[in-house]
Amino acid sequence: MQWRNYRKIKDELEWLESFRPQSDNVKHLRVLLCGPCGSGKSSFINSVDSICQKRITGPADANNAQEADPELAKTAGQSYTLKYKTHRIQKGTPGQYYPFVFNDVMGLESTNGILLEDIELTMKGHVKDNYKFDPKTPLDDSNDCYINNPTPDDKAHILVFVLAVDIIHVADPRMFMKMTEIRLAARDLDIPQIAILTKIDEKSCHLVKKDLKNVYSSTNIKNAMEKLSNTVGFPLNCIFPLKNYHGEIELKDEVDMLILTALRKILDLANDRVNATGVAAANQTANNVNRT
């Protein structure tokens, strides 16, 4: 039995092409990606870019080899994403971009990896591009990469956890404790969160390995989603199984559809966040005016 319905890819592409933030307070929506090393954060960015460009691309180095410091990567649990970087998605002609951006951070690890303090600072918009994360010491306001007065564009509008579909079976319990702490920090900042489950073609059941179109009929996938929901607290309608592009040389509709389904939820929730912030700011302004 199919437990989630597919959308029409044509409708999703048309929606994406016409997408705009509903608030004039921001130029773009900022999507912050977080997850363990090797879970597919950079590959997700590349996959979205590939769909938008209608060809396989690779703007975000999935290994980030040219930025890797071997000693620091070793200390940080083999994380190759060491610098904070904004990834924009080209729309049509050069110089034109979709009104959303992605940011990737150093990978989560049970005992090392990115610090909770640094994730909080990125969510609040205090971190400049090219800041090199230190798994031992968080960024502070004496650093040149610290933004003292972040604008609405600098802040994260949604937090996306990128997790391999088998994480429940292989991750240390301390990893889930870290994820819960990060979720609570995001909650306190009124930042929505979703999870995407990657590598369903590699680490899932035979049914999905045989044909990706079976993903919404897979009991194994549904069980993985339910276990993640029970362990970390994500609602089931905020968990999206998908496959990133990595070895393909051409786009495939069944891959695109899963990615676009997740992307739409990401942008809808980020838009809701921006709208709520704008309404709250307008109400505060009105209250201040009424007091004078």
C-alpha atoms as an extended CHARMM CRD file, in Angstrom:
* protein
*
       292  EXT
         1         1  MET       CA              0.0000000000        0.0000000000        0.0000000000  PROA      1               0.0000000000
         2         2  GLN       CA              1.3090000000        3.4610000000       -0.9150000000  PROA      2               0.0000000000
         3         3  TRP       CA              1.5210000000        5.6590000000        2.2050000000  PROA      3               0.0000000000
         4         4  ARG       CA              2.3920000000        8.9470000000        0.4610000000  PROA      4               0.0000000000
         5         5  ASN       CA              1.3330000000       10.2630000000       -2.9290000000  PROA      5               0.0000000000
         6         6  TYR       CA              3.5930000000       11.4360000000       -5.7200000000  PROA      6               0.0000000000
         7         7  ARG       CA              3.0830000000       14.8830000000       -7.1270000000  PROA      7               0.0000000000
         8         8  LYS       CA              3.3070000000       15.6840000000      -10.8210000000  PROA      8               0.0000000000
         9         9  ILE       CA              6.8350000000       16.7520000000      -11.6890000000  PROA      9               0.0000000000
        10        10  LYS       CA              5.5680000000       19.3220000000      -14.1970000000  PROA      10              0.0000000000
        11        11  ASP       CA              3.5390000000       21.0380000000      -11.4720000000  PROA      11              0.0000000000
        12        12  GLU       CA              6.4940000000       21.0740000000       -9.0940000000  PROA      12              0.0000000000
        13        13  LEU       CA              8.8390000000       22.5830000000      -11.6800000000  PROA      13              0.0000000000
        14        14  GLU       CA              6.3040000000       25.2700000000      -12.5540000000  PROA      14              0.0000000000
        15        15  TRP       CA              5.8410000000       26.0620000000       -8.8690000000  PROA      15              0.0000000000
        16        16  LEU       CA              9.6030000000       26.3160000000       -8.3630000000  PROA      16              0.0000000000
        17        17  GLU       CA             10.0050000000       28.5890000000      -11.3890000000  PROA      17              0.0000000000
        18        18  SER       CA              7.4160000000       31.0290000000      -10.0610000000  PROA      18              0.0000000000
        19        19  PHE       CA              8.4710000000       30.8420000000       -6.4040000000  PROA      19              0.0000000000
        20        20  ARG       CA              9.0540000000       34.1300000000       -4.5750000000  PROA      20              0.0000000000
        21        21  PRO       CA              9.4500000000       34.9740000000       -0.8750000000  PROA      21              0.0000000000
        22        22  GLN       CA              6.1870000000       36.4360000000        0.3580000000  PROA      22              0.0000000000
        23        23  SER       CA              7.9150000000       39.0900000000        2.4300000000  PROA      23              0.0000000000
        24        24  ASP       CA              9.7340000000       42.2130000000        1.2560000000  PROA      24              0.0000000000
        25        25  ASN       CA             11.9790000000       41.9780000000        4.3240000000  PROA      25              0.0000000000
        26        26  VAL       CA             14.3190000000       39.4730000000        2.6470000000  PROA      26              0.0000000000
        27        27  LYS       CA             15.9290000000       39.0870000000       -0.7580000000  PROA      27              0.0000000000
        28        28  HSD       CA             16.1940000000       35.3360000000       -0.3670000000  PROA      28              0.0000000000
        29        29  LEU       CA             15.3440000000       32.4880000000        1.9840000000  PROA      29              0.0000000000
        30        30  ARG       CA             18.3430000000       30.9570000000        3.7340000000  PROA      30              0.0000000000
        31        31  VAL       CA             18.3300000000       27.1630000000        4.1130000000  PROA      31              0.0000000000
        32        32  LEU       CA             20.8150000000       25.8470000000        6.6850000000  PROA      32              0.0000000000
        33        33  LEU       CA             21.8790000000       22.2240000000        6.2020000000  PROA      33              0.0000000000
        34        34  CYS       CA             23.1080000000       20.1950000000        9.1450000000  PROA      34              0.0000000000
        35        35  GLY       CA             23.9780000000       16.5360000000        9.5830000000  PROA      35              0.0000000000
        36        36  PRO       CA             26.6690000000       13.9030000000       10.0810000000  PROA      36              0.0000000000
        37        37  CYS       CA             29.7350000000       13.7310000000        7.8670000000  PROA      37              0.0000000000
        38        38  GLY       CA             29.0170000000       11.9900000000        4.5910000000  PROA      38              0.0000000000
        39        39  SER       CA             25.2360000000       12.1700000000        4.9270000000  PROA      39              0.0000000000
        40        40  GLY       CA             24.8580000000       14.0480000000        1.6390000000  PROA      40              0.0000000000
        41        41  LYS       CA             24.5410000000       17.7410000000        2.5040000000  PROA      41              0.0000000000
        42        42  SER       CA             26.6930000000       19.0100000000       -0.3770000000  PROA      42              0.0000000000
        43        43  SER       CA             25.2240000000       16.3690000000       -2.6800000000  PROA      43              0.0000000000
        44        44  PHE       CA             21.7370000000       17.6760000000       -1.8960000000  PROA      44              0.0000000000
        45        45  ILE       CA             22.7960000000       21.1850000000       -2.9070000000  PROA      45              0.0000000000
        46        46  ASN       CA             24.2700000000       19.7880000000       -6.1110000000  PROA      46              0.0000000000
        47        47  SER       CA             21.1230000000       17.7930000000       -6.7920000000  PROA      47              0.0000000000
        48        48  VAL       CA             18.8670000000       20.8330000000       -6.4280000000  PROA      48              0.0000000000
        49        49  ASP       CA             21.2230000000       22.8090000000       -8.6630000000  PROA      49              0.0000000000
        50        50  SER       CA             21.1710000000       20.0240000000      -11.2600000000  PROA      50              0.0000000000
        51        51  ILE       CA             17.3670000000       20.0350000000      -11.3850000000  PROA      51              0.0000000000
        52        52  CYS       CA             17.2690000000       23.8270000000      -11.6880000000  PROA      52              0.0000000000
        53        53  GLN       CA             19.9090000000       23.8250000000      -14.4470000000  PROA      53              0.0000000000
        54        54  LYS       CA             18.2490000000       20.8440000000      -16.2000000000  PROA      54              0.0000000000
        55        55  ARG       CA             21.5980000000       19.0480000000      -16.3160000000  PROA      55              0.0000000000
        56        56  ILE       CA             23.9640000000       17.3440000000      -13.8820000000  PROA      56              0.0000000000
        57        57  THR       CA             26.1080000000       19.9690000000      -12.1540000000  PROA      57              0.0000000000
        58        58  GLY       CA             28.4860000000       20.0430000000       -9.1830000000  PROA      58              0.0000000000
        59        59  PRO       CA             28.8940000000       23.5540000000       -7.7310000000  PROA      59              0.0000000000
        60        60  ALA       CA             29.2200000000       22.3610000000       -4.1200000000  PROA      60              0.0000000000
        61        61  ASP       CA             32.1950000000       20.0300000000       -3.7620000000  PROA      61              0.0000000000
        62        62  ALA       CA             30.7710000000       16.9990000000       -2.0040000000  PROA      62              0.0000000000
        63        63  ASN       CA             34.2130000000       16.3230000000       -0.5100000000  PROA      63              0.0000000000
        64        64  ASN       CA             35.3880000000       19.9400000000       -0.4470000000  PROA      64              0.0000000000
        65        65  ALA       CA             38.9020000000       18.5780000000       -0.9760000000  PROA      65              0.0000000000
        66        66  GLN       CA             40.5060000000       21.8840000000       -1.8510000000  PROA      66              0.0000000000
        67        67  GLU       CA             39.3400000000       23.3390000000        1.4800000000  PROA      67              0.0000000000
        68        68  ALA       CA             40.2310000000       20.3410000000        3.6040000000  PROA      68              0.0000000000
        69        69  ASP       CA             42.7840000000       20.5910000000        6.3520000000  PROA      69              0.0000000000
        70        70  PRO       CA             43.7940000000       16.9310000000        6.9530000000  PROA      70              0.0000000000
        71        71  GLU       CA             44.5840000000       17.4220000000       10.6280000000  PROA      71              0.0000000000
        72        72  LEU       CA             41.4190000000       19.3810000000       11.3640000000  PROA      72              0.0000000000
        73        73  ALA       CA             39.3060000000       16.9970000000        9.3100000000  PROA      73              0.0000000000
        74        74  LYS       CA             40.7400000000       14.1130000000       11.2900000000  PROA      74              0.0000000000
        75        75  THR       CA             39.9290000000       15.8320000000       14.5630000000  PROA      75              0.0000000000
        76        76  ALA       CA             36.4200000000       16.6700000000       13.3710000000  PROA      76              0.0000000000
        77        77  GLY       CA             35.4200000000       13.1210000000       12.4790000000  PROA      77              0.0000000000
        78        78  GLN       CA             36.5230000000       13.3170000000        8.8540000000  PROA      78              0.0000000000
        79        79  SER       CA             34.3580000000       16.3230000000        8.0150000000  PROA      79              0.0000000000
        80        80  TYR       CA             35.4660000000       17.8350000000        4.7160000000  PROA      80              0.0000000000
        81        81  THR       CA             33.1540000000       20.8350000000        4.9040000000  PROA      81              0.0000000000
        82        82  LEU       CA             35.1460000000       23.1170000000        7.1460000000  PROA      82              0.0000000000
        83        83  LYS       CA             34.1560000000       26.5700000000        5.9080000000  PROA      83              0.0000000000
        84        84  TYR       CA             30.8040000000       28.2900000000        6.0470000000  PROA      84              0.0000000000
        85        85  LYS       CA             29.7240000000       29.0420000000        2.5090000000  PROA      85              0.0000000000
        86        86  THR       CA             26.6000000000       30.3510000000        0.8060000000  PROA      86              0.0000000000
        87        87  HSD       CA             25.4980000000       28.4590000000       -2.3050000000  PROA      87              0.0000000000
        88        88  ARG       CA             23.2550000000       30.2690000000       -4.7770000000  PROA      88              0.0000000000
        89        89  ILE       CA             21.3270000000       28.5350000000       -7.5460000000  PROA      89              0.0000000000
        90        90  GLN       CA             21.5260000000       30.1410000000      -10.9700000000  PROA      90              0.0000000000
        91        91  LYS       CA             18.2150000000       30.8360000000      -12.6720000000  PROA      91              0.0000000000
        92        92  GLY       CA             18.4520000000       31.1200000000      -16.4310000000  PROA      92              0.0000000000
        93        93  THR       CA             21.0920000000       33.6120000000      -17.5210000000  PROA      93              0.0000000000
        94        94  PRO       CA             24.3090000000       34.2200000000      -15.5310000000  PROA      94              0.0000000000
        95        95  GLY       CA             23.8110000000       36.7170000000      -12.7270000000  PROA      95              0.0000000000
        96        96  GLN       CA             20.2020000000       35.6680000000      -12.1020000000  PROA      96              0.0000000000
        97        97  TYR       CA             19.4660000000       33.4360000000       -9.1250000000  PROA      97              0.0000000000
        98        98  TYR       CA             16.5730000000       31.6820000000       -7.4460000000  PROA      98              0.0000000000
        99        99  PRO       CA             15.3720000000       33.5200000000       -4.3060000000  PROA      99              0.0000000000
       100       100  PHE       CA             16.8030000000       30.9550000000       -1.8970000000  PROA      100             0.0000000000
       101       101  VAL       CA             20.3150000000       30.0100000000       -0.8160000000  PROA      101             0.0000000000
       102       102  PHE       CA             21.8760000000       27.0190000000        0.9260000000  PROA      102             0.0000000000
       103       103  ASN       CA             24.4720000000       26.9870000000        3.6860000000  PROA      103             0.0000000000
       104       104  ASP       CA             26.3850000000       23.8760000000        4.7090000000  PROA      104             0.0000000000
       105       105  VAL       CA             28.3170000000       23.5130000000        7.9580000000  PROA      105             0.0000000000
       106       106  MET       CA             30.9260000000       21.1580000000        9.3960000000  PROA      106             0.0000000000
       107       107  GLY       CA             29.5240000000       17.6900000000       10.0130000000  PROA      107             0.0000000000
       108       108  LEU       CA             27.9410000000       16.5350000000       13.2600000000  PROA      108             0.0000000000
       109       109  GLU       CA             29.7870000000       13.8790000000       15.2400000000  PROA      109             0.0000000000
       110       110  SER       CA             29.1070000000       12.1460000000       18.5330000000  PROA      110             0.0000000000
       111       111  THR       CA             32.1010000000       13.6770000000       20.3200000000  PROA      111             0.0000000000
       112       112  ASN       CA             33.6710000000       16.1130000000       17.8200000000  PROA      112             0.0000000000
       113       113  GLY       CA             32.4970000000       17.9830000000       14.7430000000  PROA      113             0.0000000000
       114       114  ILE       CA             30.7530000000       21.3310000000       14.7510000000  PROA      114             0.0000000000
       115       115  LEU       CA             29.9210000000       22.8870000000       18.1070000000  PROA      115             0.0000000000
       116       116  LEU       CA             26.3450000000       23.6140000000       19.1550000000  PROA      116             0.0000000000
       117       117  GLU       CA             27.3650000000       27.2390000000       19.8140000000  PROA      117             0.0000000000
       118       118  ASP       CA             28.4880000000       27.6510000000       16.2020000000  PROA      118             0.0000000000
       119       119  ILE       CA             25.2540000000       26.1940000000       14.8490000000  PROA      119             0.0000000000
       120       120  GLU       CA             23.2970000000       28.6390000000       16.9970000000  PROA      120             0.0000000000
       121       121  LEU       CA             25.4160000000       31.5120000000       15.6730000000  PROA      121             0.0000000000
       122       122  THR       CA             24.7890000000       30.4540000000       12.0680000000  PROA      122             0.0000000000
       123       123  MET       CA             21.0500000000       30.2840000000       12.7170000000  PROA      123             0.0000000000
       124       124  LYS       CA             21.1550000000       33.7900000000       14.2070000000  PROA      124             0.0000000000
       125       125  GLY       CA             23.1090000000       35.1080000000       11.1940000000  PROA      125             0.0000000000
       126       126  HSD       CA             26.3350000000       35.9840000000       13.0100000000  PROA      126             0.0000000000
       127       127  VAL       CA             28.6870000000       33.9600000000       10.7670000000  PROA      127             0.0000000000
       128       128  LYS       CA             30.3300000000       35.3690000000        7.6340000000  PROA      128             0.0000000000
       129       129  ASP       CA             31.0420000000       33.3530000000        4.5240000000  PROA      129             0.0000000000
       130       130  ASN       CA             34.3920000000       31.5120000000        4.5510000000  PROA      130             0.0000000000
       131       131  TYR       CA             34.5600000000       31.2660000000        8.3350000000  PROA      131             0.0000000000
       132       132  LYS       CA             36.5640000000       28.1290000000        9.1460000000  PROA      132             0.0000000000
       133       133  PHE       CA             34.8630000000       26.1420000000       11.8800000000  PROA      133             0.0000000000
       134       134  ASP       CA             36.9600000000       25.0080000000       14.8150000000  PROA      134             0.0000000000
       135       135  PRO       CA             35.6990000000       21.8420000000       16.5600000000  PROA      135             0.0000000000
       136       136  LYS       CA             37.3470000000       22.9830000000       19.8060000000  PROA      136             0.0000000000
       137       137  THR       CA             36.5180000000       26.6850000000       20.0120000000  PROA      137             0.0000000000
       138       138  PRO       CA             33.3290000000       28.5060000000       18.9510000000  PROA      138             0.0000000000
       139       139  LEU       CA             33.2750000000       31.7620000000       17.0100000000  PROA      139             0.0000000000
       140       140  ASP       CA             33.1740000000       34.8960000000       19.1670000000  PROA      140             0.0000000000
       141       141  ASP       CA             32.5850000000       38.5810000000       18.5110000000  PROA      141             0.0000000000
       142       142  SER       CA             36.3160000000       39.3680000000       18.4380000000  PROA      142             0.0000000000
       143       143  ASN       CA             36.7000000000       37.3720000000       15.2110000000  PROA      143             0.0000000000
       144       144  ASP       CA             36.6190000000       39.1900000000       11.8600000000  PROA      144             0.0000000000
       145       145  CYS       CA             34.1170000000       36.5840000000       10.6360000000  PROA      145             0.0000000000
       146       146  TYR       CA             31.5820000000       37.5560000000       13.3030000000  PROA      146             0.0000000000
       147       147  ILE       CA             28.6020000000       39.6350000000       12.1020000000  PROA      147             0.0000000000
       148       148  ASN       CA             27.6160000000       41.9830000000       14.9000000000  PROA      148             0.0000000000
       149       149  ASN       CA             24.3130000000       43.1720000000       13.4690000000  PROA      149             0.0000000000
       150       150  PRO       CA             22.8980000000       40.4780000000       11.1710000000  PROA      150             0.0000000000
       151       151  THR       CA             20.1760000000       41.4210000000        8.7100000000  PROA      151             0.0000000000
       152       152  PRO       CA             17.0980000000       39.2490000000        8.0600000000  PROA      152             0.0000000000
       153       153  ASP       CA             18.9190000000       37.9320000000        4.9850000000  PROA      153             0.0000000000
       154       154  ASP       CA             21.8480000000       36.7270000000        7.1220000000  PROA      154             0.0000000000
       155       155  LYS       CA             19.6710000000       34.6110000000        9.4040000000  PROA      155             0.0000000000
       156       156  ALA       CA             18.6100000000       31.0370000000        8.7390000000  PROA      156             0.0000000000
       157       157  HSD       CA             14.9260000000       30.6930000000        7.8750000000  PROA      157             0.0000000000
       158       158  ILE       CA             14.8180000000       26.9090000000        8.1300000000  PROA      158             0.0000000000
       159       159  LEU       CA             17.0780000000       24.1580000000        9.4710000000  PROA      159             0.0000000000
       160       160  VAL       CA             17.3190000000       20.9730000000        7.4080000000  PROA      160             0.0000000000
       161       161  PHE       CA             18.8210000000       17.8360000000        8.9160000000  PROA      161             0.0000000000
       162       162  VAL       CA             20.3970000000       15.6680000000        6.2100000000  PROA      162             0.0000000000
       163       163  LEU       CA             20.6330000000       12.0710000000        7.4270000000  PROA      163             0.0000000000
       164       164  ALA       CA             21.3730000000        8.7120000000        5.8110000000  PROA      164             0.0000000000
       165       165  VAL       CA             18.3080000000        6.4900000000        5.9110000000  PROA      165             0.0000000000
       166       166  ASP       CA             20.0430000000        3.9110000000        8.1290000000  PROA      166             0.0000000000
       167       167  ILE       CA             21.1680000000        6.4250000000       10.7780000000  PROA      167             0.0000000000
       168       168  ILE       CA             18.9180000000        4.9000000000       13.4530000000  PROA      168             0.0000000000
       169       169  HSD       CA             20.8250000000        1.6270000000       13.1730000000  PROA      169             0.0000000000
       170       170  VAL       CA             24.3930000000        2.9370000000       12.9660000000  PROA      170             0.0000000000
       171       171  ALA       CA             24.6250000000        6.2110000000       14.9090000000  PROA      171             0.0000000000
       172       172  ASP       CA             25.8430000000        6.5920000000       18.4810000000  PROA      172             0.0000000000
       173       173  PRO       CA             23.0660000000        7.6430000000       20.9460000000  PROA      173             0.0000000000
       174       174  ARG       CA             25.1280000000       10.7750000000       21.6490000000  PROA      174             0.0000000000
       175       175  MET       CA             24.5030000000       11.8210000000       18.0480000000  PROA      175             0.0000000000
       176       176  PHE       CA             20.7740000000       11.8580000000       18.6540000000  PROA      176             0.0000000000
       177       177  MET       CA             21.2990000000       13.8460000000       21.8480000000  PROA      177             0.0000000000
       178       178  LYS       CA             23.1830000000       16.4690000000       19.8140000000  PROA      178             0.0000000000
       179       179  MET       CA             20.4460000000       16.5500000000       17.2020000000  PROA      179             0.0000000000
       180       180  THR       CA             17.8350000000       17.0590000000       19.8930000000  PROA      180             0.0000000000
       181       181  GLU       CA             19.8520000000       19.9190000000       21.4150000000  PROA      181             0.0000000000
       182       182  ILE       CA             20.1160000000       21.5670000000       18.0070000000  PROA      182             0.0000000000
       183       183  ARG       CA             16.3780000000       21.1330000000       17.4080000000  PROA      183             0.0000000000
       184       184  LEU       CA             15.6140000000       22.7590000000       20.7720000000  PROA      184             0.0000000000
       185       185  ALA       CA             17.9310000000       25.6780000000       19.9560000000  PROA      185             0.0000000000
       186       186  ALA       CA             16.1690000000       26.1380000000       16.6090000000  PROA      186             0.0000000000
       187       187  ARG       CA             12.7880000000       25.9230000000       18.3050000000  PROA      187             0.0000000000
       188       188  ASP       CA             13.7670000000       28.6660000000       20.7410000000  PROA      188             0.0000000000
       189       189  LEU       CA             14.6160000000       30.8400000000       17.7170000000  PROA      189             0.0000000000
       190       190  ASP       CA             11.2910000000       29.9520000000       16.0370000000  PROA      190             0.0000000000
       191       191  ILE       CA             13.1610000000       28.3230000000       13.1550000000  PROA      191             0.0000000000
       192       192  PRO       CA             11.2760000000       25.4260000000       11.5270000000  PROA      192             0.0000000000
       193       193  GLN       CA             13.0670000000       22.1260000000       10.9350000000  PROA      193             0.0000000000
       194       194  ILE       CA             12.6800000000       19.1550000000        8.6500000000  PROA      194             0.0000000000
       195       195  ALA       CA             14.7200000000       16.0120000000        7.9580000000  PROA      195             0.0000000000
       196       196  ILE       CA             15.6530000000       14.4530000000        4.6450000000  PROA      196             0.0000000000
       197       197  LEU       CA             16.6860000000       10.8000000000        4.5490000000  PROA      197             0.0000000000
       198       198  THR       CA             19.3150000000       10.1880000000        1.8780000000  PROA      198             0.0000000000
       199       199  LYS       CA             20.9460000000        7.1400000000        0.2760000000  PROA      199             0.0000000000
       200       200  ILE       CA             17.6590000000        5.2570000000        0.0210000000  PROA      200             0.0000000000
       201       201  ASP       CA             18.9850000000        3.5930000000       -3.1430000000  PROA      201             0.0000000000
       202       202  GLU       CA             22.0380000000        2.2470000000       -1.2700000000  PROA      202             0.0000000000
       203       203  LYS       CA             20.9780000000        1.5740000000        2.3120000000  PROA      203             0.0000000000
       204       204  SER       CA             17.3130000000        0.6870000000        2.0220000000  PROA      204             0.0000000000
       205       205  CYS       CA             15.3000000000       -2.4010000000        1.0670000000  PROA      205             0.0000000000
       206       206  HSD       CA             15.4690000000       -4.4350000000       -2.1280000000  PROA      206             0.0000000000
       207       207  LEU       CA             12.1360000000       -2.9700000000       -3.2610000000  PROA      207             0.0000000000
       208       208  VAL       CA             13.5830000000        0.5520000000       -3.4350000000  PROA      208             0.0000000000
       209       209  LYS       CA             16.9680000000       -0.5520000000       -4.7420000000  PROA      209             0.0000000000
       210       210  LYS       CA             15.1590000000       -2.2580000000       -7.6070000000  PROA      210             0.0000000000
       211       211  ASP       CA             12.9820000000        0.7400000000       -8.4760000000  PROA      211             0.0000000000
       212       212  LEU       CA             13.0790000000        4.1410000000       -6.7830000000  PROA      212             0.0000000000
       213       213  LYS       CA              9.3970000000        4.6220000000       -7.6250000000  PROA      213             0.0000000000
       214       214  ASN       CA              8.6010000000        2.1100000000       -4.8900000000  PROA      214             0.0000000000
       215       215  VAL       CA              9.8300000000        4.4180000000       -2.1280000000  PROA      215             0.0000000000
       216       216  TYR       CA              6.3290000000        5.3630000000       -0.9230000000  PROA      216             0.0000000000
       217       217  SER       CA              5.3430000000        1.6950000000       -0.8370000000  PROA      217             0.0000000000
       218       218  SER       CA              8.3650000000        0.5900000000        1.2050000000  PROA      218             0.0000000000
       219       219  THR       CA              7.6520000000       -0.5780000000        4.7410000000  PROA      219             0.0000000000
       220       220  ASN       CA             11.3840000000       -0.2540000000        5.5310000000  PROA      220             0.0000000000
       221       221  ILE       CA             11.4270000000        3.4100000000        4.5460000000  PROA      221             0.0000000000
       222       222  LYS       CA              8.2770000000        4.1280000000        6.5340000000  PROA      222             0.0000000000
       223       223  ASN       CA              9.7300000000        2.3270000000        9.5740000000  PROA      223             0.0000000000
       224       224  ALA       CA             12.9440000000        4.3670000000        9.3120000000  PROA      224             0.0000000000
       225       225  MET       CA             10.8770000000        7.5620000000        9.2630000000  PROA      225             0.0000000000
       226       226  GLU       CA              8.8290000000        6.4800000000       12.2780000000  PROA      226             0.0000000000
       227       227  LYS       CA             11.9290000000        5.5380000000       14.2710000000  PROA      227             0.0000000000
       228       228  LEU       CA             13.5240000000        8.9130000000       13.5160000000  PROA      228             0.0000000000
       229       229  SER       CA             10.3130000000       10.6590000000       14.4980000000  PROA      229             0.0000000000
       230       230  ASN       CA             10.1600000000        8.7780000000       17.7990000000  PROA      230             0.0000000000
       231       231  THR       CA             13.8620000000        9.3030000000       18.5470000000  PROA      231             0.0000000000
       232       232  VAL       CA             14.3730000000       12.9610000000       17.6510000000  PROA      232             0.0000000000
       233       233  GLY       CA             10.8340000000       14.2880000000       17.3950000000  PROA      233             0.0000000000
       234       234  PHE       CA             10.3640000000       15.2210000000       13.7420000000  PROA      234             0.0000000000
       235       235  PRO       CA              6.7180000000       14.9610000000       12.6450000000  PROA      235             0.0000000000
       236       236  LEU       CA              6.3160000000       12.3560000000        9.9070000000  PROA      236             0.0000000000
       237       237  ASN       CA              5.1300000000       15.0260000000        7.4610000000  PROA      237             0.0000000000
       238       238  CYS       CA              8.4820000000       16.7640000000        7.9430000000  PROA      238             0.0000000000
       239       239  ILE       CA             10.6070000000       13.7420000000        6.9940000000  PROA      239             0.0000000000
       240       240  PHE       CA             11.4100000000       13.2050000000        3.3180000000  PROA      240             0.0000000000
       241       241  PRO       CA             13.2070000000       10.1790000000        1.8530000000  PROA      241             0.0000000000
       242       242  LEU       CA             15.1700000000       10.8780000000       -1.3100000000  PROA      242             0.0000000000
       243       243  LYS       CA             18.1870000000       10.0070000000       -3.4010000000  PROA      243             0.0000000000
       244       244  ASN       CA             20.8390000000       12.5770000000       -4.3100000000  PROA      244             0.0000000000
       245       245  TYR       CA             22.5500000000       12.6130000000       -7.6690000000  PROA      245             0.0000000000
       246       246  HSD       CA             26.1300000000       11.3740000000       -7.4240000000  PROA      246             0.0000000000
       247       247  GLY       CA             27.1230000000        8.9590000000      -10.1930000000  PROA      247             0.0000000000
       248       248  GLU       CA             24.5290000000        9.8030000000      -12.8300000000  PROA      248             0.0000000000
       249       249  ILE       CA             25.2500000000       11.7740000000      -16.0000000000  PROA      249             0.0000000000
       250       250  GLU       CA             21.5960000000       12.4930000000      -16.8290000000  PROA      250             0.0000000000
       251       251  LEU       CA             18.5740000000       13.5920000000      -14.8090000000  PROA      251             0.0000000000
       252       252  LYS       CA             15.8660000000       11.1000000000      -13.8900000000  PROA      252             0.0000000000
       253       253  ASP       CA             12.2570000000       12.0190000000      -13.1620000000  PROA      253             0.0000000000
       254       254  GLU       CA             11.9440000000        9.6420000000      -10.2040000000  PROA      254             0.0000000000
       255       255  VAL       CA             15.0020000000       11.2390000000       -8.5420000000  PROA      255             0.0000000000
       256       256  ASP       CA             13.8550000000       14.7820000000       -9.3320000000  PROA      256             0.0000000000
       257       257  MET       CA             10.3890000000       14.1890000000       -7.9110000000  PROA      257             0.0000000000
       258       258  LEU       CA             11.6080000000       13.1560000000       -4.4600000000  PROA      258             0.0000000000
       259       259  ILE       CA             14.0310000000       16.0870000000       -4.2680000000  PROA      259             0.0000000000
       260       260  LEU       CA             11.4310000000       18.5980000000       -5.4650000000  PROA      260             0.0000000000
       261       261  THR       CA              8.9060000000       17.3040000000       -2.9320000000  PROA      261             0.0000000000
       262       262  ALA       CA             11.3810000000       17.9470000000       -0.1110000000  PROA      262             0.0000000000
       263       263  LEU       CA             12.4470000000       21.3020000000       -1.5600000000  PROA      263             0.0000000000
       264       264  ARG       CA              8.8680000000       22.5360000000       -1.7390000000  PROA      264             0.0000000000
       265       265  LYS       CA              8.2980000000       21.7350000000        1.9250000000  PROA      265             0.0000000000
       266       266  ILE       CA             11.5760000000       23.4450000000        2.8230000000  PROA      266             0.0000000000
       267       267  LEU       CA             10.6870000000       26.6450000000        0.9850000000  PROA      267             0.0000000000
       268       268  ASP       CA              7.0770000000       26.6780000000        2.2000000000  PROA      268             0.0000000000
       269       269  LEU       CA              8.1600000000       26.4350000000        5.8430000000  PROA      269             0.0000000000
       270       270  ALA       CA             10.9360000000       29.0120000000        5.3580000000  PROA      270             0.0000000000
       271       271  ASN       CA              8.3970000000       31.3480000000        3.7610000000  PROA      271             0.0000000000
       272       272  ASP       CA              6.0510000000       30.8580000000        6.7060000000  PROA      272             0.0000000000
       273       273  ARG       CA              8.8960000000       31.7230000000        9.0580000000  PROA      273             0.0000000000
       274       274  VAL       CA              9.7310000000       34.9400000000        7.1850000000  PROA      274             0.0000000000
       275       275  ASN       CA              6.0700000000       35.9450000000        7.0520000000  PROA      275             0.0000000000
       276       276  ALA       CA              5.6030000000       35.3710000000       10.7830000000  PROA      276             0.0000000000
       277       277  THR       CA              8.7150000000       37.4080000000       11.5340000000  PROA      277             0.0000000000
       278       278  GLY       CA              7.4840000000       40.2390000000        9.3110000000  PROA      278             0.0000000000
       279       279  VAL       CA              4.0580000000       40.2940000000       10.9640000000  PROA      279             0.0000000000
       280       280  ALA       CA              5.6240000000       40.2920000000       14.4330000000  PROA      280             0.0000000000
       281       281  ALA       CA              7.9400000000       43.1580000000       13.4740000000  PROA      281             0.0000000000
       282       282  ALA       CA              5.0370000000       45.1510000000       12.0190000000  PROA      282             0.0000000000
       283       283  ASN       CA              2.9710000000       44.6030000000       15.1540000000  PROA      283             0.0000000000
       284       284  GLN       CA              5.8810000000       45.6930000000       17.3470000000  PROA      284             0.0000000000
       285       285  THR       CA              6.3220000000       48.8460000000       15.2650000000  PROA      285             0.0000000000
       286       286  ALA       CA              2.6240000000       49.5890000000       15.5450000000  PROA      286             0.0000000000
       287       287  ASN       CA              2.7390000000       49.1100000000       19.3250000000  PROA      287             0.0000000000
       288       288  ASN       CA              5.7130000000       51.4530000000       19.6080000000  PROA      288             0.0000000000
       289       289  VAL       CA              3.9070000000       54.0920000000       17.5590000000  PROA      289             0.0000000000
       290       290  ASN       CA              0.7970000000       53.7640000000       19.7110000000  PROA      290             0.0000000000
       291       291  ARG       CA              2.8540000000       54.3390000000       22.8500000000  PROA      291             0.0000000000
       292       292  THR       CA              4.2940000000       57.6230000000       21.5670000000  PROA      292             0.0000000000
